Amino acid sequence: MPLKFHHAFVFSSPGAPEADALLDAGFLEGASNVHAGQGTRNRRFFFENGMLEFLWVCEESEVQSPAIAHTGLRERSRWRQSGTCPFGIAFEGEPPFPIWDYRPPYLPEGVAIRVANFSTDPAMPFVFVMPGIGKAQQEKVNPRTIESLVVESVQAPPPFESERVSFASGSAQLLELRLKGATKKLDLRPGVPVVVEY
């Protein structure tokens, strides 16, 4: 059974000023989160069947702690300097690939995010499966459906079945999010390598 898309993240500048272009285009912004103990925070845009997250490091000491360092999130946050992949793709379902359990401090005891083993390669997207602890709370949902998501990175992950998400390898990093009935295009480069067709 294909994995179900949950959300995509991209590492942005602190405060994610790049996300303001979505507000200017008429999108509604949902509630933000601070990932206590992980050292990151976000800005989020919810759709009927997924979410786009702009993520940045807010506490260097936390993101470099032993519990978090294995994720490579700090290295990914520095993608402009390092060439690492700045994207993460979250799914729901049973992972069809080998995983390791990530237990950040903000999750309840005994709950884990299941991270694909190949995600330890910073040239690939950070692919993970969400724990089944209920839906995220949000204030506003954009009444649009995500039709497809194409993730291009220097190295694509091994193939696996997923709804609406495809991966490709290329010389440039790019996340293309297409909404159903799209007639316009919003290119967030050079700030972040994201294109939204809406």
Backbone torsions as a table, in degrees:
resi	resn	phi	psi	omega
1	MET	NA	131.5	-177.8
2	PRO	-64.1	146.1	173.8
3	LEU	-67.4	145.4	179.8
4	LYS	-95.8	129.6	179.6
5	PHE	-64.1	134.8	177.2
6	HIS	-111.5	-57.8	176.3
7	HIS	-162.9	165.1	175.5
8	ALA	-124.0	142.4	172.3
9	PHE	-122.0	155.3	172.6
10	VAL	-134.1	136.2	175.3
11	PHE	-74.5	128.6	-175.7
12	SER	-117.7	-177.8	170.4
13	SER	-69.8	158.2	176.8
14	PRO	-55.2	131.9	-177.2
15	GLY	83.5	-8.7	178.6
16	ALA	49.4	56.7	175.2
17	PRO	-61.1	-21.9	178.5
18	GLU	-61.5	-27.8	-178.7
19	ALA	-71.6	-16.9	-179.5
20	ASP	-60.8	-27.6	178.8
21	ALA	-62.7	-32.0	176.7
22	LEU	-68.4	-39.8	176.3
23	LEU	-62.8	-43.1	179.5
24	ASP	-61.9	-28.9	179.6
25	ALA	-85.5	0.3	175.8
26	GLY	100.0	4.6	178.3
27	PHE	-76.2	150.6	177.8
28	LEU	-94.8	137.0	179.2
29	GLU	-97.9	134.3	177.7
30	GLY	-86.5	-172.9	179.4
31	ALA	-68.4	146.6	177.2
32	SER	-96.1	166.5	-179.2
33	ASN	-130.4	147.6	163.8
34	VAL	-108.5	125.7	179.8
35	HIS	-88.8	86.1	-175.1
36	ALA	-57.7	127.9	179.8
37	GLY	88.0	-16.5	178.0
38	GLN	-96.5	-22.9	176.9
39	GLY	85.0	18.1	179.3
40	THR	-127.1	159.9	171.4
41	ARG	-142.0	173.8	-172.5
42	ASN	-149.0	171.2	163.5
43	ARG	-125.1	140.6	-171.8
44	ARG	-132.3	142.9	176.6
45	PHE	-125.2	113.0	-175.6
46	PHE	-94.7	142.4	174.5
47	PHE	-123.5	176.8	-175.9
48	GLU	-63.0	-25.9	-175.9
49	ASN	-135.6	32.3	178.3
50	GLY	163.2	-176.6	-175.3
51	MET	-148.1	146.8	173.5
52	LEU	-111.5	125.2	-174.3
53	GLU	-118.1	132.0	172.1
54	PHE	-102.4	120.6	-169.5
55	LEU	-120.7	142.6	174.5
56	TRP	-147.8	159.5	178.1
57	VAL	-81.8	128.9	178.6
58	CYS	-116.1	-17.9	179.0
59	GLU	-136.0	98.6	-177.7
60	GLU	-58.6	-39.4	-177.5
61	SER	-63.9	-35.4	-179.8
62	GLU	-72.8	-45.1	-176.5
63	VAL	-69.2	-18.8	177.7
64	GLN	-97.4	0.0	-178.9
65	SER	-66.9	156.5	-178.1
66	PRO	-55.5	-35.6	-178.2
67	ALA	-68.9	-25.2	-173.6
68	ILE	-107.6	-30.7	-171.7
69	ALA	-54.6	-34.7	-177.5
70	HIS	-60.8	-23.4	-179.9
71	THR	-69.9	-24.5	-175.9
72	GLY	74.3	14.9	-177.8
73	LEU	-61.9	-39.2	179.3
74	ARG	-61.6	-45.0	-179.9
75	GLU	-63.3	-41.2	179.1
76	ARG	-65.6	-33.5	179.6
77	SER	-66.2	-19.5	-179.7
78	ARG	-102.6	31.4	-174.8
79	TRP	-57.0	-31.2	-179.0
80	ARG	-63.3	-35.4	-179.8
81	GLN	-90.3	-35.5	-170.2
82	SER	-97.1	-20.1	-176.0
83	GLY	79.9	7.2	177.0
84	THR	-69.2	164.6	179.7
85	CYS	-79.9	125.5	-176.8
86	PRO	-88.6	5.8	-172.7
87	PHE	-104.2	148.0	169.3
88	GLY	-130.9	140.3	179.4
89	ILE	-125.3	121.8	-178.8
90	ALA	-105.2	138.6	179.6
91	PHE	-124.7	169.9	169.0
92	GLU	-120.1	147.2	178.0
93	GLY	123.9	-167.3	179.9
94	GLU	-93.6	121.0	-177.1
95	PRO	-64.7	130.7	178.9
96	PRO	-91.5	14.4	-177.8
97	PHE	-132.9	159.3	177.0
98	PRO	-61.2	143.4	-174.5
99	ILE	-133.1	166.0	164.9
100	TRP	-130.7	150.2	-177.0
101	ASP	-88.0	126.2	177.0
102	TYR	-108.4	122.7	-177.3
103	ARG	-119.4	80.5	178.1
104	PRO	-68.4	153.3	-176.0
105	PRO	-59.8	-23.4	-176.5
106	TYR	-79.3	-10.5	177.6
107	LEU	-87.0	151.8	176.6
108	PRO	-61.0	154.9	177.5
109	GLU	-53.2	133.5	177.0
110	GLY	84.8	-1.9	-179.5
111	VAL	-104.0	138.6	-177.6
112	ALA	-136.2	150.2	167.8
113	ILE	-90.8	130.9	-177.5
114	ARG	-95.3	111.0	-174.0
115	VAL	-101.0	133.5	177.3
116	ALA	-62.6	134.4	179.2
117	ASN	-55.6	-36.4	-177.9
118	PHE	-67.0	-14.9	-179.5
119	SER	-72.2	-7.9	173.5
120	THR	-71.0	-14.3	173.9
121	ASP	-82.9	110.3	-175.1
122	PRO	-68.4	-7.5	175.5
123	ALA	-80.6	-14.6	179.9
124	MET	-101.7	158.5	173.3
125	PRO	-61.3	151.8	175.7
126	PHE	-83.1	101.5	-174.9
127	VAL	-103.1	129.9	-177.1
128	PHE	-150.2	163.2	179.8
129	VAL	-116.1	128.0	-176.9
130	MET	-69.7	146.6	173.3
131	PRO	-73.0	150.8	-178.5
132	GLY	-84.1	72.7	-178.0
133	ILE	-116.9	26.4	177.8
134	GLY	95.9	165.6	-177.7
135	LYS	-76.6	149.4	175.2
136	ALA	-67.4	145.6	176.9
137	GLN	-84.4	136.3	176.9
138	GLN	-142.9	156.0	-178.4
139	GLU	-86.4	-39.1	-172.4
140	LYS	-136.1	136.5	176.9
141	VAL	-119.6	128.8	174.4
142	ASN	-73.3	126.2	-174.9
143	PRO	-77.0	55.4	179.7
144	ARG	-132.3	154.8	-179.5
145	THR	-108.5	134.3	174.9
146	ILE	-76.0	120.4	-179.2
147	GLU	-86.9	-42.6	-179.3
148	SER	-156.7	158.5	176.9
149	LEU	-138.8	122.4	177.5
150	VAL	-113.8	125.7	-178.7
151	VAL	-114.6	114.8	177.8
152	GLU	-107.6	129.9	178.7
153	SER	-142.4	167.6	-178.5
154	VAL	-57.0	-36.3	177.2
155	GLN	-133.3	125.4	179.4
156	ALA	-85.1	148.7	176.3
157	PRO	-69.7	165.2	174.7
158	PRO	-58.7	148.0	-176.6
159	PRO	-65.4	142.4	172.5
160	PHE	-154.9	159.0	-176.8
161	GLU	-81.5	131.2	175.7
162	SER	-151.6	151.1	178.7
163	GLU	-78.3	128.4	170.5
164	ARG	68.4	-5.2	-176.0
165	VAL	-113.8	132.7	172.8
166	SER	-131.8	151.2	-178.0
167	PHE	-119.1	145.8	178.2
168	ALA	-144.8	152.6	174.5
169	SER	-101.1	146.1	-179.0
170	GLY	-165.8	178.0	-177.5
171	SER	-79.0	-19.2	-178.5
172	ALA	-118.0	155.2	173.9
173	GLN	-89.6	132.7	178.9
174	LEU	-158.1	135.0	173.2
175	LEU	-116.6	117.7	-179.9
176	GLU	-111.3	115.3	-180.0
177	LEU	-107.6	120.6	-178.9
178	ARG	-114.1	126.6	176.8
179	LEU	-94.5	149.9	-179.3
180	LYS	-59.7	135.1	179.1
181	GLY	76.0	21.6	-175.7
182	ALA	-61.8	136.2	174.8
183	THR	-130.4	-8.7	-178.4
184	LYS	-127.8	163.5	-179.9
185	LYS	-132.7	134.5	177.4
186	LEU	-119.7	114.1	-177.0
187	ASP	-103.2	114.9	-176.6
188	LEU	-90.6	4.0	174.9
189	ARG	-74.4	150.5	4.6
190	PRO	-85.1	-1.2	-178.6
191	GLY	-56.9	-57.8	173.1
192	VAL	-137.3	148.1	-177.2
193	PRO	-80.8	67.0	-177.8
194	VAL	-130.5	134.8	172.8
195	VAL	-123.4	129.0	178.1
196	VAL	-114.4	120.2	173.3
197	GLU	-98.5	124.5	-173.1
198	TYR	-140.4	NA	NA
